[in-house]
Structure formats: C-alpha cells, structure tokens
Amino acid sequence: MATTFLPLILLLSSLSLLTIASSSSSQQTPESVVEEVSRSINGSRRNLGYLSCGTGNPIDDCWRCDPNWATNRQRLADCAIGFGKDAIGGKNGRIYVVTDPRNDNPVNPVPGTLRYGVIQDEPLWIIFQRGMVIQLRQDLVMNSFKTIDGRGVNVHIGNGPCITIRGATNIIIHGIHIHDCEQAGNGYIRYSPHQSGWTQSDGDGITVKSSKHIWIDHCSLSNCDDGLIDVTHGSTAITISNNYMTHHDKVMLLGHSDSFTQDKQMQVTIAFNHFGEGLVQRMPRCRHGYFHVVNNDYTHWEMYAIGGSASPTIYSQGNRFAAPDTIYRKQVTKHENAKESEWKNWNWRSEGDLMLNGAYFLESGKGAASSYARASSLSGRPSSLVGAMTRTAGALACRKSSQC
C-alpha cells in the first residue's frame, strides 16, 4: 500500500533532535504538528555537536563508535546500565520492519504496522522503513521481548494515545519522538496474537505497569496529557537514560500511590537525561522504592525537580542543577504529603551534585544510599562532565555507514 509521510527535510534540523510540541489541537493533522515541533526546536535547542567516542557516557560509548551500527543493531542490547541493565528487548529475535504508519487497527492489527509487531509472542527487533508519523487509535500495549529501534530514521508517535508496557518484561524503546500524547476513550484492543481485552488509557507518553527489565533510551518526549514516563504497580529493574524532556507539567511518576506498598520493590535508574525548557515538576516524583538519579542535566523547573512521598530512597549523584532565573523556588527537592518529623527520616542523599544559580538539595535520613548505587552497576561520573554526557540527549540523527 502506498504510504505518504512528511518528508524528512521538513522534520529534521541539522541534528533532528525534537523538543517541544505546543498544545495540540483537534484541527491539526499529525504532520502539521510535527512541522510546528521542528520549527520550535530549531529556534530553541542548544547548538549541539556530534559526540561518538570518549564522551564519558558509558551507554553511548558502548555502541555509537561503530560505523556499522545499522547492521549490528542488536549490539545495543548489551549496552544498558543501571537497574535496567538486564533488559535485552528483542535480542536474538527476527528483525521486523514497520512499513505502514497509517492503518492502526487496535483489534485486528495489520501486518507492517507498529502495533502488529509489538503484540507478537516471539522476540522481535522492530525498525522502521523510513521516517514516519504514527497516530495511534488506542494505547500501544507491548508484548514481552521487544525492541523499538528508531535509529537512522525520524519516527514520531503522538497526537493520540501512546505506549503502554503492562505485565511485560524485557522491553527496549530507543530513538523515537513521543509527543502530544492524549487519553483515548477506554477500548478493546489486542495485546498478543491470541489475547485481547479492554484497556484504560492514561494519556502518558510511556506507561509502565507491573513490568520489569525495561530500558527507555535516547527518546525525545514532550507535551502529553498526563506524564511523560510513569512507572507504577510493582514495576522494577528499569533504566531511563539519555532522554530529552521538555514542555510538560508532571514529568515522571515512579510509584502508584502512597498506599500501594508493592512499589517498595521498585528500583529505577535515571541517568544522562536532559530535563529542559518548559518543565514544572516530577523529575521524578518517587514513592516507596529506590531511585538512583545520576549525571542528569536539569536546566528548568518551576516547582521542584526531585520529589516524593511514602519514604522513598533517593540517591542524587553527579547531577547538574541550574536553577532558572525566572523562578523564586530554588530548592531542588520537595518532600510531599508528610510533616517534617516524618520526612526527616526519609533517606535522600546528594553526592557530587553541581548546584548553580542558588539551587540547593534538602537532604534527609541516614541510610547508605551509595551501596544501592553500586548494586545498580552504575557509578556516577563527576558533575563537571554532565554537559558532555547529555549534550546529545534525545533521539539521535544517525546515518548508516557512519558513527552515530
């Protein structure tokens, strides 16, 4: 079937790194929204250069030096670090090529579409034939052992429901633009070749529920109805790395509710991300579990950067916090839903963080957070290196036969 899509020249600046989408309108087509997004980034994103080897970013230095990355795609699965280090996605599975961005059928997925690939029972490494805009009709509920790999093309998912990982394991999502995600009406969908059921849409960019061994890397996310990335309902063994997040209120929720104690098992690594312009709060907001926030670049927040409730353990290591000039609140942290007599015992630690323009981190508790960090297979690098390590956060403009 012949397929039309917005030519890449309209989607890409010299770096093709997406930031923000302005508030979506029901009158806009997916293509027009992407054009608007691309114009916005060209005017606002920092002028970034290519960094391949020797960046100090251990994930990137694992695979980006290889000019044959396009033929060695599954090598990426060996590069995860942190608590999600064992996420292998569709490693050793077949390559599935998405050729059809238009015909999303939630009940009877069409071969060639992204939905058809993600529901299969076998491991699959999913790539894209060309740059495309995918507007889903219902949440894209993924089956286990899948990689969505957007390297080499410019792939946008947005202007409708987005991605859900529910009751799954071993998922890698890499190199795509996720923006203007909307809550759909609850509906009937197929989530494996042999299973279907009713689903509730959250309006998140990426929802992770009751899942483990998940790695979200080098994606650009902005402007969704609910969260950009939400991890809840006992999910664990997760790494969120190298993403570029902009123009959103409640960025990242880790933990379902204060009363949902199953989230005490949650372990999440948040590394090498750039939290950029137009962000308000929850970078992340944590409950119950253990969270290693390491070597991220925080350049914008309006309310707070890192917060939580229900006694989470938060280890902030080697991050750069630059308090915006435009805000009164320079405090990085927010202890929520508790009196000081309670939250002063929560284990929140800052080690080697760089505080700029009046930013400050309010520590609490007495626990040994650094021992958890060692267990996550990731040691923080000096905060002075954060600029180099996060300079190409977000979806990359990779070209075949050259270093990415």
N, C-alpha and C positions, 0 to 999 in steps of 0.2 A: 504494500500500500504506500503510495506516495505520501511523504510527510513534509510539512512546512515547518520552519522554525526561524527565529530571528537570527540573521547572520551574525557570526561571531564578532565581526568588526564593530557591530553596534553594542555588543555585550562586553567587549574587552577594552580596557585601557592597556598601556604597555605592560602592566603586571596582572591585569584581570583579577584583582582582589576586591571582592564585594564587601561593601559595608551595608549601609542602611537602606531600608525601604521606608518611604513615607507611608502614612496611614493609607491602607488600601481602600479602594472604592469599588462598589459592585459594578460601576460603569466602566471600569478599566479592564482591558484584556491582560492576560499574563505577560504578553510581550511588551505592552506599554509600561507595565510596572517595572519590568527588568530594565528597559531603557532609562526610566527615571532613576532607578537604583544605580545604574552605571554612571550616569551624569553626576549623581551626588558624590559617589566615591572619588571620581576624578577630581572633584573640587575640594575634597576634604581629607582624603587619606594621606598619610605621610609618604614622601617620595622614597620608596623602598628599593634597595638593590638586591640582586640575586646573591644568595649565600648558599653554598652547597656543602663544602667540607670545612672542617675546623671551626664550626660555629660555636662549639661548646654545648650545642643541643644534641643530646645523645640519640634521640629518635631520628632527627634529620640526618645526622652523620652516619647512621646505620644504613641508609638506602639512597640518599639524594646524590651521592657522588657517582653512582653507577649510570653511565650514559645509556645503558641497555635496560633501564628500569622498566620500559614498556614490555619487554619480553621476559623480564624477571619479576613480574608484578607481585607474585606471591611471597617474595622475599620480605615484603612489608610486614607480614605476619610475625616475623622474627624480631621486630624492632620495638614492640611495645615495652613499656617500663611501668613501674608503679604497681598498684594493686591489680590493675587490669593486664598485667604482663603476660598472662597465660591465655588471653583471648586470641584465638587463631582464625576466627572467621571461617571463610570458605577454603582455607589452605588445603591443598591436595585434591580439591574438587575441580569440576569442569569450569571452563570459562563460559559465562552466559552473557550475551551481548544484547543490551537494550536497544531496539531499533524503532520502537513505536512510542512516542511520548503522549499521544492523544487519546488512545482508546482505553482509558482506565475503567475496568468493569469490576467493582468490588465483589460481586457474587460469582461471576464466571470469568476470571482473569484471562486475558488474551495473550497467547504466545508472542513474545517480542516486547511486551510491556515490562516495566519495572515490577509491578505487582505480581505478575506471573513468576518472575524469578525468585522473589523473596519468600513466596509461600511454599516452595518445593521442599521435599523432605531430605533431599541429598545436599551435601556441601556444595556451594556454588560461589565462584568469584565473579561478581557482577560488574561489568564495564559498560561503556556507552559508545555507540557507533559514531556519534557526533555530538556537538553541543545541542542542548535541548532544554525547553521549559516544560516541566511536568506539573500539571494541575490535577490533583487527586480529587476523587469524589467522596471518598471516606478515608479514615486513617489507614496508613500503610502498615499493617501488622506483620512483623517479620517472623519467620521461622528460624530455628537454630542453625548455626554453622553457615553464616552468610557474610560476605564482604560486599559492601557497596563502594566501588572504587571509581572516583570521578577524575582521576589524573589524565591529562592530555586533552581534555575537552572541557567545555564550560556548561555545567549542569545546574539548573535551578529547580528546586522543589518549593512551591509556595502558592499563595493566592487561593488557599483551600486547606483541607486537613493535611497533616504532615506525617511524621514517622512515629510508630509505636513499637516498642520491644516489650513483650508481655509473656512471662513464663518461658523465656528463651535463654539460651546460653551460646557463647562464642559468636559474638557479632562484632564486626568492624565496620564503621562508617567513616569514610575518608574522602576529602576533597570535593565536597559539594556545597552549594549555596542554599541555605534554608531561610526563608523569609516570608513575611506576611501570612503566617500560618493561622488558620481560622478554625473555630469549633464548628464541626458539622453536626447536623441532627443525628441522633443515635440511629444506627442502621445495621443491616445484616451484611456480613462480609465473609469471605473465605480466607482462612489463615493457614491451610495446608490443602494438598490435593484431595484429602479425604475428610476434612473437617471445616465446618463453618458455624457461625453463630452471631449473636447480637453483640454489638460493641458500643461503648460510650466514648465519645470524642471529647478530648480535653483542651484542644486549642494550643498545645505545646508544639515547639519545633521538633524536639525529640522527647518522647515519654519512655521511661524505663521502669517497669513494674515487675516485681517478683522474678528478677533475672540476674544472671551472674556472668562473669568473664565478658565484659563489654568494653570496647575501646572506640572512642569518638575523637578523631584526629584531623587537623587541618581543614575544618569546615568554617564557613562564614555564616553567622546567624544574626538575625535582627527582626524586630517588629512583629512579634506573634501575639495572639490573643491572651495566652496565659504565660507559661515560662518558656525560655529558650531551650533549656535542658532540665527536666525534672526526673529525679531518681527516687523511687518510693517502694513501699510494700516488701521490705526484706531483701531488696537487691543488694548485691555486694560484688567485690572484685572488679572494680571499674576504674578506668583511666580516662580523663577528659583532658586532651592536650592539644596545643598548637592551634587553638581555635581563635577566631576574631569575632568578638561580640560587640554589637553597637545598638543604639537607639531602642531601648527596651526598659520597662519598669522592673518587674520581678524576674531577674535573670535566671537564677538557678536554685531550685529547691531540692535538698537532699534529706529525705525523711518525710513520711506521710503526715504524721500528726504527733503531738506530744504524748498521746495515749497509746500510740502504736509501737509497743516495745519490741516487736520483732526487728525493728530497724537498729537495734543495738548491735547486730552483727555487721552492719554496713561498714565497708571500707572503700574509700574513694580517694584517688589521687587526682589533683587538679594542677597541671604543670604546663608552663611555657605558653599560656594563653595571653592574649591582649584584650583587656576589658576597656573598650574605647568609648568614643563620644556618645552622649545621649543615654547613658545607663543611670539607673536610680538606686537600686538596692539588690541584695541577694547575689553576691558574687563569691561564695554561695551563702545560702541560709541553711543551716545544718540542724539536725536533730539526732540525738541518741548515739550515733556511731562514731567512727574515727575518720578524720579528714586531714590529709596531707596537702597543704596548699603551698606550692613550691615554684619559685622562679617565674612568677607571672608578672605582667606589667599592668598596673592599674593607673589609668590616666584620667578617668572620670567616674564620679559617683555623686549623687545628690543627697541621699540619706545616709548610707553606710556602704562599705564594701563587703565585709565578712560579718555574719551574724548567726545567731542560733538560739535554740531553747532545748529543754529536756536534757541538759548536761552532756552535750557532745564533747568529744575531744578534738580540738583544732590545733594543728601544728603548722604555723605560718613560717616559712623558711625561705630566705633569699629572694623575697619579692621586692618589687619597686612600687611604692605607693606615692603618687604625686597628687596631693590634694588640689582640686581645681580652685582657681582664684574666685570663681563665681559663687562658691558655697560658704555658708557660715560654719557648717559642721565639718570639722577636720578629722574627727575620730573615725578610724578605720572600722572599728568594731561596734556591734550592738548586741547586748545580752537581752533577749526578749522573754516576755511572759514570766518574769521572776524578780523577786526583790534582791537587793544586793547581798543580804545574808545568805541567800541560796546560790546566786551565780558566782559569788566569790570562790566557791569550791569547784566550779567547772574548770577543767584543765584546758586553758587556752594559752598557747605559747607563741612568742615571736622570737625567732633566732636569725640574725643576719639580715633582717629586712632593712631596706633603704627607705627612710621617711623624708619626704620632700614637701616644702611649702606648708609646714605646720601639721602635717599628718602625724597621727600617733595611734598606737595599738594598746588597748587596755587589757593587760594580761590578768589571768586568774588561775587559781588552783595550784597544785604542787606535783602533778603526775609526771611521768617520764615519757613525754611525747616523742623524744628522739629515738627511743628504742623501737617504736612503731614505724618510724620513718625508715629505719634500717631494714625492717621486715618487708617494706614495700618495694625493695630493690632499687630505690632511688635516693641518692644523696644530693642535697641541694648544692648548686654552684653559687659562687659569690654574686650578690645582687648587682655588682658593677657590670656583670655580663648579661643582665636581663635584656638590655636593648638589642644586643646582637642575637640572643637566643630567640627572641619573639618578633624580630623585625619582619619576618615573612609568615607570621601567624595568619590563619585563614586559608581559603582554597588557593592553591598554587597554580601558576601558569606554566605547566610542564609541557615540554616539547619532546617528541620522540627523537631518539638518537642523540640526545644531549643531556647533560646533567640537569636535574630538575631544579 
